[in-house]
């Protein structure tokens, strides 16, 4: 089976403002790296938790494909702090019952140069009965730009790769 690699997330680059997204302690601002672009700042008040979430109705999920969650971050937390950023993907049924949960903890590099770091995680195929996908980000403290978010299908090469993806519990990523 061929997976389309189609991004099913809406407005992941925030070109249409916050359309499709909800959150707390967030703000759209001018991208600090690319002057003609907009980014989302999490941690407007750096001592308070920030959330960003999109819930997608999914009538056409590709059940035999894995999905990749891609995004970029730029840590601007002051040197005395260390942000903990969590990204999650949840598949739910029509009643909102969780069918599968894929968490990711990111330990972001300290700000040394002004540039985004790219991340992705492989999310297992949607289980039978999936009607919604929730993509969310949680920043417990600190200040982080997030942008270029995608959620797209990809082929799973073989049985061994599928088993590794299915057993994945928590992915911890350290960016440096």
HELIX and SHEET records of a PDB file:
HELIX    1   1 UNK A  159  UNK A  167  1                                   9    
SHEET    1   A 6 UNK A  22  UNK A  24  0                                        
SHEET    2   A 6 UNK A  50  UNK A  57 -1                                        
SHEET    3   A 6 UNK A 132  UNK A 139 -1                                        
SHEET    4   A 6 UNK A  84  UNK A  92 -1                                        
SHEET    5   A 6 UNK A  98  UNK A 107 -1                                        
SHEET    6   A 6 UNK A 170  UNK A 174  1                                        
SHEET    1   B 5 UNK A  26  UNK A  30  0                                        
SHEET    2   B 5 UNK A  38  UNK A  42 -1                                        
SHEET    3   B 5 UNK A 144  UNK A 154 -1                                        
SHEET    4   B 5 UNK A  66  UNK A  75 -1                                        
SHEET    5   B 5 UNK A 117  UNK A 123 -1                                        
END                                                                             
